[in-house]
């Protein structure tokens, strides 16, 4: 079974273009180092389903923000760890943006074992 890193990120709508530029760099870098797939998905329909929570509340979105639901798929947790080590090494060689297009303190991240796939 595969392994997945997942993220939920609040991004100001005015920063979507800058975030997309960073996301394209991320896709190129993670894929170069062995990720199987890389997704950055911008919130489009964030209305609440009856009886469920919603991304607007979960990410504490402000009126000028939207949520990104992003994930990277790997062969295994061990392969994820190896890929991320290479990516972090490359990131330390590259200059970071002067201003991040999102607040990293409002980013949720986790690694997930795949339970059902198909």
C-alpha positions in Angstrom: 0.0 0.0 0.0 1.1 3.6 -0.7 1.9 6.3 1.9 0.5 9.8 1.7 1.6 13.2 3.1 -1.5 15.4 3.4 -1.8 19.2 4.0 -4.6 21.7 4.6 -3.4 25.3 4.0 -5.3 28.6 4.3 -4.3 31.0 1.5 -5.5 34.5 0.9 -7.1 34.7 -2.5 -4.8 37.5 -3.6 -1.9 35.1 -2.9 -3.2 32.2 -5.0 -0.9 33.0 -8.0 2.2 33.2 -5.7 1.2 30.0 -4.0 0.7 28.3 -7.4 4.2 29.3 -8.4 5.6 27.7 -5.2 3.4 24.6 -5.8 4.7 24.1 -9.3 8.3 24.2 -7.8 7.1 21.7 -5.2 5.7 19.3 -7.7 8.8 19.4 -9.9 11.1 18.9 -6.8 9.1 16.1 -5.1 8.5 14.2 -8.4 12.2 14.5 -9.3 13.1 12.9 -6.0 10.7 10.0 -6.3 7.2 11.0 -5.3 4.6 9.0 -7.3 2.0 11.8 -7.5 1.7 15.4 -6.3 -1.6 17.3 -5.9 -2.4 20.9 -4.9 -6.2 21.4 -4.9 -7.7 24.9 -4.3 -11.1 25.1 -2.5 -14.0 25.4 -4.9 -17.1 24.2 -3.1 -16.5 24.5 0.6 -20.2 24.5 1.7 -21.0 22.3 4.7 -22.6 19.0 4.1 -25.5 18.3 6.5 -24.2 16.6 9.7 -20.5 17.3 8.9 -17.9 19.9 9.5 -16.5 22.0 6.7 -13.1 23.2 5.6 -14.0 26.9 6.2 -14.4 26.2 9.9 -11.7 23.6 10.1 -9.0 25.9 8.6 -10.5 29.0 10.4 -10.7 30.7 7.0 -11.2 34.5 6.9 -13.5 36.0 4.3 -10.6 36.8 2.0 -9.1 33.2 2.1 -9.6 29.8 0.6 -8.3 26.4 1.6 -5.9 24.2 -0.3 -6.1 20.5 0.2 -2.8 19.1 -0.9 -1.2 15.6 -0.9 1.8 13.7 -2.1 1.7 10.0 -2.8 4.7 7.7 -2.2 5.4 3.9 -2.5 5.9 3.5 1.3 6.7 5.5 4.4 10.4 4.6 4.1 10.4 5.9 0.5 8.6 9.1 1.7 11.2 9.6 4.4 14.0 9.2 1.8 12.3 11.5 -0.7 11.6 14.2 1.9 15.3 14.0 3.1 16.5 14.8 -0.5 13.9 17.5 -1.0 14.8 19.2 2.3 18.5 19.1 1.3 17.6 20.8 -2.0 15.4 23.3 -0.3 18.3 24.4 2.0 20.3 25.2 -1.2 17.6 27.4 -2.7 16.6 30.8 -1.3 13.3 30.9 0.4 10.7 33.5 -0.7 11.0 36.7 1.2 7.2 36.4 2.0 5.4 33.1 2.1 2.1 33.1 0.3 0.5 31.5 3.3 0.9 31.4 7.1 2.8 28.2 8.0 1.4 28.3 11.5 -2.0 27.7 10.0 -1.0 24.7 8.0 -2.0 21.2 9.1 0.2 18.4 8.0 0.3 14.6 8.6 1.6 11.4 7.1 -1.0 8.7 6.4 -0.9 4.9 5.9 -3.2 4.0 3.0 -6.1 1.8 4.3 -8.2 1.5 1.1 -6.9 2.2 -2.4 -8.3 1.8 -5.8 
